[in-house]
């Protein structure tokens, strides 16, 4: 269960950062 939590957290963090960068790139346009 601990391993799964770490994987989910890592994936969520990566997705969050990617979404923020995409949103930041689209916002000015």
C-alpha positions as CSV (number, residue, x, y, z in Angstrom):
1,X,0.0,0.0,0.0
2,X,2.9,2.3,0.8
3,X,4.5,1.8,-2.6
4,X,1.2,2.5,-4.4
5,X,0.8,5.8,-2.4
6,X,4.3,6.9,-3.5
7,X,3.6,6.1,-7.2
8,X,0.2,7.9,-7.1
9,X,1.8,10.9,-5.4
10,X,4.6,11.1,-7.9
11,X,2.2,10.7,-10.9
12,X,-0.1,13.4,-9.4
13,X,2.8,15.8,-8.9
14,X,4.1,15.3,-12.5
15,X,0.6,15.8,-13.9
16,X,0.1,18.9,-11.7
17,X,3.3,20.5,-12.9
18,X,2.6,19.7,-16.5
19,X,-0.9,21.1,-16.3
20,X,0.4,24.3,-14.7
21,X,3.0,24.7,-17.5
22,X,0.4,24.1,-20.2
23,X,-2.0,26.5,-18.6
24,X,0.7,29.2,-18.2
25,X,1.6,28.8,-21.9
26,X,-2.0,29.1,-23.0
27,X,-3.0,32.0,-20.6
28,X,-1.1,34.8,-22.4
29,X,-2.5,33.7,-25.8
